[in-house]
């Protein structure tokens, strides 16, 4: 009920999330349609071709008021302001976010006061991008939602009974979509669906470009609300689900992420193949997570190097936050027929390893350190 569709965006200059947010805030304020102080826009999504967007405002009343902006001009182009095609009038259904938490034991007595705010804060941590959707038969948001929910339950990726999906969106060309999960843990679990076939096509499930790793403060605020979905969270203990696999311990995060099961034995034995994989890994990590300052693929045992590291890929980031994003975003992603696992590795130990493998090139400006004395 709080989302607005904005169509016929101007072709020039290209719109950004920030510029569209500022425009809507100013327009709502100038027309006397905003209620309360501060920004009334809580989220913005713009299509890849920059032709339309969805704007989420902080209240249902402001979403209703925004309909009066239909026809407002932006850089000389009249905008089409309307309800999204999946709009559900307030009261027609219980708020799925609140129902998902409350109905499944997700909110302790008296703990629901800030639930809508917490759901908004964690929204970018609970969404997943679903790519390579079938385009021969157009897929609706409801069909995508039903499919994802069904697969999640079949693969034992849910953490408590009920529908794990609370919202879905499919791009106009039908090639990709976004799915919002009810818990942060189920969003992480959903990454395991990569490779599942939908109408003959293997879907790819990953983190959206605007993914936000939950901070320690966010985790503390969400404890007991059912939003985390981790063992011990409200509603989770009562549902005995099978083990969901390895998860990196974010409380022990460093700047170095160790990736297991990424390379096959054949790839490890091919120097050129390892070099290409290292280059691809740097490109992927820098595009999705942050600046990479070092990378090592441990191909063979060397004196003073732990044999357990053989076959692993270690990626060093410029900061811990980027490493956290990478550890979460890459964990349980499929490479060919292998499911990788991620964890963290000591920063000082990484520097020592660089010295033991001086022949491996490092990212620009990151030369290997000399061997330790």
Buried (B, 14 or more C-beta within 10 A) or exposed (E): BBBBBBBEBBEEEEBEBEBBBBBBBEBBEEEEBBEEEEBBBBBBBBBEEBBBBBBBBBBEBBBBBBEBBBEBEBEEEEBBBBBBEBEEEEEEEEBBBBBBBBBBBBBEEEBBEEBBEBBBBBBBBBBBBBBBBBEEEEBBBEBBBBBBBEBBBEBEBBBBBBBBBBBBBBBEEBBBBBBBBBBBBBBBBBBBBBBBEBEEBEBBBBBBEBBBBBBEEBBEBBEBBBBBBBEEBBBBEEEEBEEBEBBBEBEEBBBBBBBBBBBBEEBBEBEEBBEEBBEEBBEBBBEBBBEBBBBBBBBEEBEEBEEEBBBBBBBBBBEBBBBBBBBBBBBBBBBEEEBBBBBBBEBEBBBBBBEBBEEBBBBEEBEBBEEEE
